[in-house]
Amino acid sequence: MIKTILFDLDDTLLWDKRSVAASLRMTCEYAEAVCGVDASLLEQSIRSEAAASYSETSVYEFTQSIGINPFEGLWGVFDDAGEQFQTMKKLMPEYRRTAWTRALKKSGIDDGTLGQKLSEHFPMMRAQNPLVFDETFQVLDQLKDRFQLMLLTNGSPSLQQTKLTMTPEIAPYFDDIIVSGAFGIGKPDTSIFDFAVAKSGHLKSEAIMVGDNLMTDILGANRSGIKSVWLNRDNQTANASIVPDFEIHGLDELIPLLENL
């Protein structure tokens, strides 16, 4: 019998990809208005240049271990305890400036001053776009009195808290919120799943993980011996080596699935 549901946050409950896309588009349209650069071309360029510039930072391996992606690096403050986070806090402004300046140059505009302006504009746009999936609250409302709900999310504690502050309705549904940056390592490492289940006070057989990411949510749950539900909204092709216990295509499908367990 399932007693605890572990939920991923980004792109499971919060529509982070769409928030990023909207914020990038608004920033690139701002750049087009300022200098005439093609906004669509600049958006393509920043997506590739952000990833490339991010991989060159000295904290890249650390960000991979706790699950902070390049687009979070483009707006997060990372004002968290710990040497690595403090290093990130110092390095990210230069990373942002470099990524935007390179993206502009790739799009035909060589302007470091504008690159700096865009690096400051994107975080403002991201703050204006805290998007949530339509069914998120409907589903949580149906589950909150029947199950123990826990949030298990990769990322920086300060950044994940910022996201939750932007959408204050989410946090009250959860008995506990576990962030990889505070724990020390992220999904798919089994230790964070073991920690979450231990905090729940229930058995692994009484827990289930719900998330959109095969490589973190599902792989980690599988390795930990926890039932897994892959939220495959985009009809992605399954990975032959990572097989979820269940697959759904909308969060609302979780309700009948749980009723049948």
C-alpha positions as CSV (number, residue, x, y, z in Angstrom):
1,M,0.0,0.0,0.0
2,I,1.4,3.4,-1.0
3,K,1.6,5.9,1.9
4,T,4.2,8.4,0.6
5,I,4.5,10.1,-2.8
6,L,7.8,11.7,-3.7
7,F,7.3,14.5,-6.2
8,D,9.9,16.1,-8.5
9,L,9.4,19.9,-8.8
10,D,10.7,21.2,-12.1
11,D,8.7,20.1,-15.2
12,T,6.6,17.9,-13.0
13,L,4.7,20.4,-10.9
14,L,6.3,23.7,-12.2
15,W,6.5,24.2,-15.9
16,D,10.1,25.3,-15.8
17,K,10.9,24.7,-19.5
18,R,8.1,26.9,-20.6
19,S,9.1,29.6,-18.0
20,V,12.7,29.5,-19.4
21,A,11.4,29.6,-23.0
22,A,9.1,32.6,-22.3
23,S,11.9,34.5,-20.5
24,L,14.5,33.8,-23.2
25,R,12.0,35.0,-25.9
26,M,11.3,38.2,-24.0
27,T,15.0,38.9,-23.4
28,C,15.8,38.2,-27.1
29,E,12.9,40.5,-28.2
30,Y,14.4,43.2,-26.0
31,A,17.7,42.7,-27.7
32,E,16.1,42.9,-31.1
33,A,14.5,46.2,-30.2
34,V,17.8,47.6,-28.9
35,C,20.1,46.5,-31.7
36,G,18.1,44.9,-34.5
37,V,19.5,41.3,-33.9
38,D,17.1,38.6,-35.0
39,A,15.4,37.4,-31.8
40,S,14.8,33.9,-33.0
41,L,18.4,33.5,-34.0
42,L,19.6,34.9,-30.7
43,E,17.4,32.5,-28.8
44,Q,19.0,29.6,-30.6
45,S,22.4,31.0,-30.0
46,I,22.0,31.6,-26.3
47,R,20.7,28.0,-25.8
48,S,23.9,26.6,-27.2
49,E,26.3,29.2,-25.8
50,A,24.8,29.0,-22.3
51,A,25.5,25.2,-22.2
52,A,29.0,25.7,-23.7
53,S,30.0,28.6,-21.3
54,Y,28.5,26.7,-18.3
55,S,30.7,23.7,-19.0
56,E,33.8,25.9,-18.9
57,T,33.2,27.1,-15.3
58,S,35.2,25.6,-12.4
59,V,32.0,24.6,-10.6
60,Y,30.5,22.7,-13.6
61,E,31.1,19.2,-12.0
62,F,29.5,20.4,-8.8
63,T,26.5,21.7,-10.6
64,Q,26.1,18.4,-12.4
65,S,26.3,16.5,-9.1
66,I,23.4,18.3,-7.6
67,G,21.5,19.1,-10.8
68,I,21.7,22.8,-11.6
69,N,21.3,23.4,-15.3
70,P,22.8,26.2,-17.5
71,F,19.5,28.2,-17.6
72,E,19.3,28.2,-13.8
73,G,22.8,29.5,-13.9
74,L,21.6,32.4,-16.0
75,W,19.3,33.7,-13.2
76,G,20.1,32.1,-9.9
77,V,21.8,34.0,-7.1
78,F,23.1,30.9,-5.2
79,D,23.4,32.6,-1.9
80,D,23.7,29.3,-0.1
81,A,26.1,28.0,2.6
82,G,29.1,26.1,1.5
83,E,32.3,26.9,-0.4
84,Q,31.0,25.6,-3.8
85,F,27.9,27.7,-3.6
86,Q,29.8,30.8,-2.6
87,T,32.1,30.2,-5.6
88,M,29.1,29.9,-7.8
89,K,27.7,33.1,-6.5
90,K,31.0,34.9,-7.5
91,L,31.3,33.1,-10.9
92,M,27.7,33.2,-12.3
93,P,27.6,36.9,-13.2
94,E,30.7,36.5,-15.4
95,Y,29.2,33.3,-16.8
96,R,26.0,35.1,-17.7
97,R,27.8,38.0,-19.3
98,T,30.0,35.6,-21.3
99,A,27.1,33.4,-22.5
100,W,25.0,36.4,-23.7
101,T,28.0,38.2,-25.3
102,R,28.9,35.0,-27.2
103,A,25.3,34.4,-28.2
104,L,25.1,38.0,-29.6
105,K,28.4,37.5,-31.5
106,K,27.2,34.2,-32.9
107,S,24.1,36.1,-34.1
108,G,26.1,38.9,-35.8
109,I,26.4,41.5,-33.0
110,D,29.7,42.1,-31.2
111,D,28.7,44.1,-28.2
112,G,29.9,43.2,-24.7
113,T,28.0,46.0,-23.1
114,L,24.7,44.7,-24.5
115,G,25.7,41.2,-23.4
116,Q,26.0,42.6,-19.8
117,K,22.5,44.2,-20.1
118,L,21.0,41.0,-21.4
119,S,22.6,39.0,-18.5
120,E,20.7,41.4,-16.1
121,H,17.5,41.4,-18.1
122,F,16.9,37.7,-18.3
123,P,16.7,37.2,-14.5
124,M,14.0,39.9,-14.4
125,M,12.0,38.2,-17.1
126,R,12.4,34.8,-15.4
127,A,10.9,36.3,-12.2
128,Q,7.9,37.4,-14.2
129,N,7.2,33.9,-15.6
130,P,6.5,31.4,-12.7
131,L,4.4,28.9,-14.7
132,V,2.6,25.9,-13.3
133,F,0.9,23.1,-15.2
134,D,-2.9,23.4,-15.3
135,E,-3.5,20.1,-13.5
136,T,-0.9,20.6,-10.7
137,F,-3.2,21.9,-8.0
138,Q,-6.2,19.8,-9.0
139,V,-4.1,16.7,-8.4
140,L,-2.4,17.8,-5.2
141,D,-5.8,18.7,-3.8
142,Q,-7.0,15.1,-4.4
143,L,-3.9,13.6,-2.8
144,K,-3.1,15.8,0.1
145,D,-5.5,14.1,2.6
146,R,-4.8,10.6,1.4
147,F,-1.0,10.4,1.2
148,Q,2.1,11.9,2.8
149,L,3.5,14.2,0.1
150,M,7.2,15.0,-0.1
151,L,9.1,17.1,-2.6
152,L,12.4,15.8,-3.8
153,T,14.1,18.3,-6.1
154,N,17.5,18.8,-7.5
155,G,19.1,22.2,-7.3
156,S,20.3,25.0,-5.1
157,P,18.3,25.5,-1.9
158,S,18.0,29.3,-2.5
159,L,17.0,28.9,-6.1
160,Q,14.4,26.2,-5.5
161,Q,13.1,28.3,-2.6
162,T,12.8,31.2,-5.0
163,K,10.7,29.1,-7.3
164,L,8.5,28.1,-4.5
165,T,8.2,31.7,-3.3
166,M,7.1,32.7,-6.8
167,T,4.3,30.0,-6.6
168,P,3.5,30.0,-2.9
169,E,0.5,27.7,-3.3
170,I,2.7,24.6,-3.8
171,A,4.8,24.3,-0.6
172,P,1.9,23.9,1.9
173,Y,0.9,20.6,0.2
174,F,4.1,19.0,1.3
175,D,5.1,17.5,4.6
176,D,8.8,17.8,3.7
177,I,10.9,19.4,1.0
178,I,14.3,17.9,0.2
179,V,16.7,19.8,-2.0
180,S,19.8,18.2,-3.4
181,G,22.0,21.2,-2.7
182,A,21.2,21.0,1.0
183,F,21.6,17.3,1.1
184,G,24.9,17.2,-0.7
185,I,24.2,15.2,-3.8
186,G,21.3,14.9,-6.2
187,K,19.1,12.5,-8.0
188,P,19.8,9.8,-9.3
189,D,22.2,9.1,-6.4
190,T,20.4,6.5,-4.3
191,S,21.4,8.2,-1.0
192,I,19.0,11.1,-1.5
193,F,16.1,8.7,-2.2
194,D,17.1,6.6,0.9
195,F,17.2,9.8,3.0
196,A,13.8,10.9,1.7
197,V,12.2,7.5,2.6
198,A,13.8,7.4,6.0
199,K,12.4,10.9,6.7
200,S,9.0,9.7,5.7
201,G,9.0,7.1,8.4
202,H,7.6,4.5,5.9
203,L,9.0,1.6,4.0
204,K,10.4,1.8,0.5
205,S,7.6,-0.5,-0.5
206,E,5.1,2.1,0.7
207,A,6.7,4.9,-1.4
208,I,6.5,6.0,-5.0
209,M,8.4,8.6,-7.0
210,V,6.7,10.7,-9.6
211,G,8.9,12.7,-12.0
212,D,9.4,13.7,-15.6
213,N,13.1,12.9,-15.9
214,L,14.2,9.3,-16.7
215,M,17.8,10.0,-15.9
216,T,17.3,11.4,-12.5
217,D,13.8,10.7,-11.1
218,I,13.2,7.2,-12.5
219,L,16.8,5.9,-12.6
220,G,17.3,6.9,-9.0
221,A,14.0,5.5,-7.8
222,N,14.7,2.2,-9.6
223,R,18.1,1.9,-8.1
224,S,16.8,2.6,-4.7
225,G,14.1,0.0,-4.9
226,I,11.2,2.6,-4.9
227,K,8.3,2.3,-7.3
228,S,8.5,4.9,-10.1
229,V,6.0,6.8,-12.2
230,W,7.4,8.5,-15.3
231,L,5.5,11.6,-16.3
232,N,6.0,11.6,-20.0
233,R,4.1,14.6,-21.2
234,D,6.1,15.0,-24.4
235,N,5.8,11.4,-25.5
236,Q,9.5,10.9,-25.4
237,T,11.0,7.6,-26.5
238,A,11.6,5.3,-23.6
239,N,15.2,4.3,-22.7
240,A,15.7,0.6,-22.9
241,S,17.9,0.5,-19.8
242,I,15.6,2.7,-17.6
243,V,12.2,1.2,-17.2
244,P,9.7,2.9,-15.0
245,D,7.1,0.9,-13.1
246,F,4.4,3.1,-14.6
247,E,4.2,5.7,-17.3
248,I,1.6,8.5,-17.5
249,H,1.2,11.3,-20.0
250,G,-0.5,13.8,-17.7
251,L,-0.4,14.4,-14.0
252,D,-4.1,13.7,-13.7
253,E,-3.5,10.1,-14.8
254,L,-1.8,9.6,-11.4
255,I,-5.1,9.5,-9.5
256,P,-6.6,6.4,-11.2
257,L,-3.1,4.8,-11.2
258,L,-2.8,5.1,-7.4
259,E,-6.4,3.8,-6.9
260,N,-5.5,0.7,-8.8
261,L,-2.3,-0.1,-6.8
